[in-house]
């Protein structure tokens, strides 16, 4: 393979859409505070955490897949995982 390394990055549009959806659900949770406090707080906490994760995913260099001569390097939310080619037996689809 002569064009190595190959770096694949996640789409910014998908993360942006999920970010907007999370903001909507946080707003929905805030509007529910006077009706059902427990559900509203759980909604705000969960989708607030989703908002933070999607926002971090928009930062350049926070997530990618790099394929080179040594193996595969995955980076997700600034954590790197390296898999050498010696550990890879085969590739396939999983249902």
Chimera marker file (.cmm) of the C-alpha trace (Angstrom):
<marker_set name="trace">
<marker id="1" x="0.000" y="0.000" z="0.000" r="1" g="1" b="0" radius="0.5"/>
<marker id="2" x="1.695" y="3.131" z="-1.171" r="1" g="1" b="0" radius="0.5"/>
<marker id="3" x="-0.710" y="5.810" z="0.099" r="1" g="1" b="0" radius="0.5"/>
<marker id="4" x="-0.189" y="5.196" z="3.810" r="1" g="1" b="0" radius="0.5"/>
<marker id="5" x="-1.086" y="6.463" z="6.323" r="1" g="1" b="0" radius="0.5"/>
<marker id="6" x="-4.813" y="6.720" z="5.692" r="1" g="1" b="0" radius="0.5"/>
<marker id="7" x="-6.661" y="8.898" z="8.202" r="1" g="1" b="0" radius="0.5"/>
<marker id="8" x="-10.465" y="8.680" z="8.393" r="1" g="1" b="0" radius="0.5"/>
<marker id="9" x="-12.315" y="11.340" z="10.396" r="1" g="1" b="0" radius="0.5"/>
<marker id="10" x="-15.961" y="11.413" z="11.569" r="1" g="1" b="0" radius="0.5"/>
<marker id="11" x="-18.437" y="13.648" z="9.785" r="1" g="1" b="0" radius="0.5"/>
<marker id="12" x="-19.010" y="17.065" z="11.332" r="1" g="1" b="0" radius="0.5"/>
<marker id="13" x="-22.565" y="17.305" z="9.998" r="1" g="1" b="0" radius="0.5"/>
<marker id="14" x="-23.753" y="14.256" z="11.929" r="1" g="1" b="0" radius="0.5"/>
<marker id="15" x="-22.215" y="15.501" z="15.179" r="1" g="1" b="0" radius="0.5"/>
<marker id="16" x="-23.721" y="18.950" z="14.612" r="1" g="1" b="0" radius="0.5"/>
<marker id="17" x="-27.198" y="17.498" z="14.074" r="1" g="1" b="0" radius="0.5"/>
<marker id="18" x="-26.897" y="15.354" z="17.209" r="1" g="1" b="0" radius="0.5"/>
<marker id="19" x="-25.679" y="18.423" z="19.101" r="1" g="1" b="0" radius="0.5"/>
<marker id="20" x="-28.799" y="20.367" z="18.071" r="1" g="1" b="0" radius="0.5"/>
<marker id="21" x="-31.063" y="17.442" z="19.001" r="1" g="1" b="0" radius="0.5"/>
<marker id="22" x="-29.417" y="17.251" z="22.437" r="1" g="1" b="0" radius="0.5"/>
<marker id="23" x="-30.010" y="20.970" z="22.980" r="1" g="1" b="0" radius="0.5"/>
<marker id="24" x="-33.670" y="20.430" z="22.077" r="1" g="1" b="0" radius="0.5"/>
<marker id="25" x="-34.073" y="17.621" z="24.598" r="1" g="1" b="0" radius="0.5"/>
<marker id="26" x="-32.376" y="19.680" z="27.322" r="1" g="1" b="0" radius="0.5"/>
<marker id="27" x="-34.831" y="22.493" z="26.583" r="1" g="1" b="0" radius="0.5"/>
<marker id="28" x="-37.678" y="19.970" z="26.734" r="1" g="1" b="0" radius="0.5"/>
<marker id="29" x="-36.412" y="18.771" z="30.121" r="1" g="1" b="0" radius="0.5"/>
<marker id="30" x="-36.306" y="22.344" z="31.411" r="1" g="1" b="0" radius="0.5"/>
<marker id="31" x="-39.911" y="22.855" z="30.302" r="1" g="1" b="0" radius="0.5"/>
<marker id="32" x="-40.938" y="19.662" z="32.162" r="1" g="1" b="0" radius="0.5"/>
<marker id="33" x="-39.484" y="20.772" z="35.499" r="1" g="1" b="0" radius="0.5"/>
<marker id="34" x="-42.844" y="21.921" z="36.881" r="1" g="1" b="0" radius="0.5"/>
<marker id="35" x="-44.721" y="18.754" z="35.821" r="1" g="1" b="0" radius="0.5"/>
<marker id="36" x="-42.446" y="15.819" z="36.632" r="1" g="1" b="0" radius="0.5"/>
<marker id="37" x="-39.241" y="16.764" z="38.445" r="1" g="1" b="0" radius="0.5"/>
<marker id="38" x="-37.527" y="13.335" z="38.304" r="1" g="1" b="0" radius="0.5"/>
<marker id="39" x="-38.065" y="12.757" z="34.579" r="1" g="1" b="0" radius="0.5"/>
<marker id="40" x="-37.045" y="16.342" z="33.805" r="1" g="1" b="0" radius="0.5"/>
<marker id="41" x="-33.793" y="16.111" z="35.786" r="1" g="1" b="0" radius="0.5"/>
<marker id="42" x="-32.884" y="12.733" z="34.255" r="1" g="1" b="0" radius="0.5"/>
<marker id="43" x="-33.610" y="14.149" z="30.799" r="1" g="1" b="0" radius="0.5"/>
<marker id="44" x="-31.475" y="17.246" z="31.408" r="1" g="1" b="0" radius="0.5"/>
<marker id="45" x="-28.548" y="15.241" z="32.840" r="1" g="1" b="0" radius="0.5"/>
<marker id="46" x="-28.537" y="12.558" z="30.128" r="1" g="1" b="0" radius="0.5"/>
<marker id="47" x="-28.886" y="14.882" z="27.145" r="1" g="1" b="0" radius="0.5"/>
<marker id="48" x="-26.550" y="17.401" z="28.761" r="1" g="1" b="0" radius="0.5"/>
<marker id="49" x="-23.872" y="14.687" z="28.820" r="1" g="1" b="0" radius="0.5"/>
<marker id="50" x="-24.720" y="13.825" z="25.200" r="1" g="1" b="0" radius="0.5"/>
<marker id="51" x="-24.290" y="17.507" z="24.332" r="1" g="1" b="0" radius="0.5"/>
<marker id="52" x="-20.811" y="17.531" z="25.908" r="1" g="1" b="0" radius="0.5"/>
<marker id="53" x="-19.741" y="14.368" z="24.049" r="1" g="1" b="0" radius="0.5"/>
<marker id="54" x="-20.966" y="15.652" z="20.669" r="1" g="1" b="0" radius="0.5"/>
<marker id="55" x="-19.312" y="19.021" z="21.314" r="1" g="1" b="0" radius="0.5"/>
<marker id="56" x="-15.991" y="17.307" z="22.122" r="1" g="1" b="0" radius="0.5"/>
<marker id="57" x="-16.334" y="15.247" z="18.949" r="1" g="1" b="0" radius="0.5"/>
<marker id="58" x="-16.393" y="18.482" z="16.910" r="1" g="1" b="0" radius="0.5"/>
<marker id="59" x="-12.941" y="19.515" z="18.180" r="1" g="1" b="0" radius="0.5"/>
<marker id="60" x="-10.300" y="18.815" z="15.494" r="1" g="1" b="0" radius="0.5"/>
<marker id="61" x="-8.078" y="15.850" z="16.380" r="1" g="1" b="0" radius="0.5"/>
<marker id="62" x="-10.438" y="14.393" z="18.973" r="1" g="1" b="0" radius="0.5"/>
<marker id="63" x="-11.510" y="11.370" z="16.875" r="1" g="1" b="0" radius="0.5"/>
<marker id="64" x="-10.035" y="9.505" z="13.918" r="1" g="1" b="0" radius="0.5"/>
<marker id="65" x="-8.991" y="6.127" z="12.514" r="1" g="1" b="0" radius="0.5"/>
<marker id="66" x="-5.419" y="5.942" z="11.206" r="1" g="1" b="0" radius="0.5"/>
<marker id="67" x="-4.222" y="2.999" z="9.113" r="1" g="1" b="0" radius="0.5"/>
<marker id="68" x="-0.474" y="2.665" z="8.499" r="1" g="1" b="0" radius="0.5"/>
<marker id="69" x="2.282" y="0.061" z="8.116" r="1" g="1" b="0" radius="0.5"/>
<marker id="70" x="2.371" y="-0.708" z="11.854" r="1" g="1" b="0" radius="0.5"/>
<marker id="71" x="-1.377" y="-1.245" z="12.347" r="1" g="1" b="0" radius="0.5"/>
<marker id="72" x="-4.607" y="0.540" z="13.231" r="1" g="1" b="0" radius="0.5"/>
<marker id="73" x="-4.783" y="3.515" z="15.575" r="1" g="1" b="0" radius="0.5"/>
<marker id="74" x="-8.195" y="4.633" z="16.825" r="1" g="1" b="0" radius="0.5"/>
<marker id="75" x="-8.703" y="7.874" z="18.689" r="1" g="1" b="0" radius="0.5"/>
<marker id="76" x="-12.050" y="8.604" z="20.315" r="1" g="1" b="0" radius="0.5"/>
<marker id="77" x="-12.620" y="11.488" z="22.744" r="1" g="1" b="0" radius="0.5"/>
<marker id="78" x="-8.831" y="12.024" z="22.917" r="1" g="1" b="0" radius="0.5"/>
<marker id="79" x="-8.101" y="8.385" z="23.942" r="1" g="1" b="0" radius="0.5"/>
<marker id="80" x="-5.870" y="6.375" z="21.617" r="1" g="1" b="0" radius="0.5"/>
<marker id="81" x="-6.047" y="2.625" z="21.002" r="1" g="1" b="0" radius="0.5"/>
<marker id="82" x="-3.449" y="0.893" z="18.835" r="1" g="1" b="0" radius="0.5"/>
<marker id="83" x="-3.899" y="-2.555" z="17.259" r="1" g="1" b="0" radius="0.5"/>
<marker id="84" x="-0.810" y="-3.978" z="15.495" r="1" g="1" b="0" radius="0.5"/>
<marker id="85" x="-1.251" y="-5.946" z="12.280" r="1" g="1" b="0" radius="0.5"/>
<marker id="86" x="0.073" y="-9.085" z="14.029" r="1" g="1" b="0" radius="0.5"/>
<marker id="87" x="-3.074" y="-9.110" z="16.207" r="1" g="1" b="0" radius="0.5"/>
<marker id="88" x="-5.447" y="-8.922" z="13.205" r="1" g="1" b="0" radius="0.5"/>
<marker id="89" x="-6.550" y="-12.285" z="11.781" r="1" g="1" b="0" radius="0.5"/>
<marker id="90" x="-9.201" y="-11.132" z="9.331" r="1" g="1" b="0" radius="0.5"/>
<marker id="91" x="-11.859" y="-8.543" z="8.631" r="1" g="1" b="0" radius="0.5"/>
<marker id="92" x="-15.550" y="-9.247" z="8.192" r="1" g="1" b="0" radius="0.5"/>
<marker id="93" x="-19.048" y="-8.016" z="8.846" r="1" g="1" b="0" radius="0.5"/>
<marker id="94" x="-20.910" y="-8.735" z="12.047" r="1" g="1" b="0" radius="0.5"/>
<marker id="95" x="-24.690" y="-8.914" z="12.191" r="1" g="1" b="0" radius="0.5"/>
<link id1="1" id2="2" r="1" g="1" b="0" radius="0.2"/>
<link id1="2" id2="3" r="1" g="1" b="0" radius="0.2"/>
<link id1="3" id2="4" r="1" g="1" b="0" radius="0.2"/>
<link id1="4" id2="5" r="1" g="1" b="0" radius="0.2"/>
<link id1="5" id2="6" r="1" g="1" b="0" radius="0.2"/>
<link id1="6" id2="7" r="1" g="1" b="0" radius="0.2"/>
<link id1="7" id2="8" r="1" g="1" b="0" radius="0.2"/>
<link id1="8" id2="9" r="1" g="1" b="0" radius="0.2"/>
<link id1="9" id2="10" r="1" g="1" b="0" radius="0.2"/>
<link id1="10" id2="11" r="1" g="1" b="0" radius="0.2"/>
<link id1="11" id2="12" r="1" g="1" b="0" radius="0.2"/>
<link id1="12" id2="13" r="1" g="1" b="0" radius="0.2"/>
<link id1="13" id2="14" r="1" g="1" b="0" radius="0.2"/>
<link id1="14" id2="15" r="1" g="1" b="0" radius="0.2"/>
<link id1="15" id2="16" r="1" g="1" b="0" radius="0.2"/>
<link id1="16" id2="17" r="1" g="1" b="0" radius="0.2"/>
<link id1="17" id2="18" r="1" g="1" b="0" radius="0.2"/>
<link id1="18" id2="19" r="1" g="1" b="0" radius="0.2"/>
<link id1="19" id2="20" r="1" g="1" b="0" radius="0.2"/>
<link id1="20" id2="21" r="1" g="1" b="0" radius="0.2"/>
<link id1="21" id2="22" r="1" g="1" b="0" radius="0.2"/>
<link id1="22" id2="23" r="1" g="1" b="0" radius="0.2"/>
<link id1="23" id2="24" r="1" g="1" b="0" radius="0.2"/>
<link id1="24" id2="25" r="1" g="1" b="0" radius="0.2"/>
<link id1="25" id2="26" r="1" g="1" b="0" radius="0.2"/>
<link id1="26" id2="27" r="1" g="1" b="0" radius="0.2"/>
<link id1="27" id2="28" r="1" g="1" b="0" radius="0.2"/>
<link id1="28" id2="29" r="1" g="1" b="0" radius="0.2"/>
<link id1="29" id2="30" r="1" g="1" b="0" radius="0.2"/>
<link id1="30" id2="31" r="1" g="1" b="0" radius="0.2"/>
<link id1="31" id2="32" r="1" g="1" b="0" radius="0.2"/>
<link id1="32" id2="33" r="1" g="1" b="0" radius="0.2"/>
<link id1="33" id2="34" r="1" g="1" b="0" radius="0.2"/>
<link id1="34" id2="35" r="1" g="1" b="0" radius="0.2"/>
<link id1="35" id2="36" r="1" g="1" b="0" radius="0.2"/>
<link id1="36" id2="37" r="1" g="1" b="0" radius="0.2"/>
<link id1="37" id2="38" r="1" g="1" b="0" radius="0.2"/>
<link id1="38" id2="39" r="1" g="1" b="0" radius="0.2"/>
<link id1="39" id2="40" r="1" g="1" b="0" radius="0.2"/>
<link id1="40" id2="41" r="1" g="1" b="0" radius="0.2"/>
<link id1="41" id2="42" r="1" g="1" b="0" radius="0.2"/>
<link id1="42" id2="43" r="1" g="1" b="0" radius="0.2"/>
<link id1="43" id2="44" r="1" g="1" b="0" radius="0.2"/>
<link id1="44" id2="45" r="1" g="1" b="0" radius="0.2"/>
<link id1="45" id2="46" r="1" g="1" b="0" radius="0.2"/>
<link id1="46" id2="47" r="1" g="1" b="0" radius="0.2"/>
<link id1="47" id2="48" r="1" g="1" b="0" radius="0.2"/>
<link id1="48" id2="49" r="1" g="1" b="0" radius="0.2"/>
<link id1="49" id2="50" r="1" g="1" b="0" radius="0.2"/>
<link id1="50" id2="51" r="1" g="1" b="0" radius="0.2"/>
<link id1="51" id2="52" r="1" g="1" b="0" radius="0.2"/>
<link id1="52" id2="53" r="1" g="1" b="0" radius="0.2"/>
<link id1="53" id2="54" r="1" g="1" b="0" radius="0.2"/>
<link id1="54" id2="55" r="1" g="1" b="0" radius="0.2"/>
<link id1="55" id2="56" r="1" g="1" b="0" radius="0.2"/>
<link id1="56" id2="57" r="1" g="1" b="0" radius="0.2"/>
<link id1="57" id2="58" r="1" g="1" b="0" radius="0.2"/>
<link id1="58" id2="59" r="1" g="1" b="0" radius="0.2"/>
<link id1="59" id2="60" r="1" g="1" b="0" radius="0.2"/>
<link id1="60" id2="61" r="1" g="1" b="0" radius="0.2"/>
<link id1="61" id2="62" r="1" g="1" b="0" radius="0.2"/>
<link id1="62" id2="63" r="1" g="1" b="0" radius="0.2"/>
<link id1="63" id2="64" r="1" g="1" b="0" radius="0.2"/>
<link id1="64" id2="65" r="1" g="1" b="0" radius="0.2"/>
<link id1="65" id2="66" r="1" g="1" b="0" radius="0.2"/>
<link id1="66" id2="67" r="1" g="1" b="0" radius="0.2"/>
<link id1="67" id2="68" r="1" g="1" b="0" radius="0.2"/>
<link id1="68" id2="69" r="1" g="1" b="0" radius="0.2"/>
<link id1="69" id2="70" r="1" g="1" b="0" radius="0.2"/>
<link id1="70" id2="71" r="1" g="1" b="0" radius="0.2"/>
<link id1="71" id2="72" r="1" g="1" b="0" radius="0.2"/>
<link id1="72" id2="73" r="1" g="1" b="0" radius="0.2"/>
<link id1="73" id2="74" r="1" g="1" b="0" radius="0.2"/>
<link id1="74" id2="75" r="1" g="1" b="0" radius="0.2"/>
<link id1="75" id2="76" r="1" g="1" b="0" radius="0.2"/>
<link id1="76" id2="77" r="1" g="1" b="0" radius="0.2"/>
<link id1="77" id2="78" r="1" g="1" b="0" radius="0.2"/>
<link id1="78" id2="79" r="1" g="1" b="0" radius="0.2"/>
<link id1="79" id2="80" r="1" g="1" b="0" radius="0.2"/>
<link id1="80" id2="81" r="1" g="1" b="0" radius="0.2"/>
<link id1="81" id2="82" r="1" g="1" b="0" radius="0.2"/>
<link id1="82" id2="83" r="1" g="1" b="0" radius="0.2"/>
<link id1="83" id2="84" r="1" g="1" b="0" radius="0.2"/>
<link id1="84" id2="85" r="1" g="1" b="0" radius="0.2"/>
<link id1="85" id2="86" r="1" g="1" b="0" radius="0.2"/>
<link id1="86" id2="87" r="1" g="1" b="0" radius="0.2"/>
<link id1="87" id2="88" r="1" g="1" b="0" radius="0.2"/>
<link id1="88" id2="89" r="1" g="1" b="0" radius="0.2"/>
<link id1="89" id2="90" r="1" g="1" b="0" radius="0.2"/>
<link id1="90" id2="91" r="1" g="1" b="0" radius="0.2"/>
<link id1="91" id2="92" r="1" g="1" b="0" radius="0.2"/>
<link id1="92" id2="93" r="1" g="1" b="0" radius="0.2"/>
<link id1="93" id2="94" r="1" g="1" b="0" radius="0.2"/>
<link id1="94" id2="95" r="1" g="1" b="0" radius="0.2"/>
</marker_set>
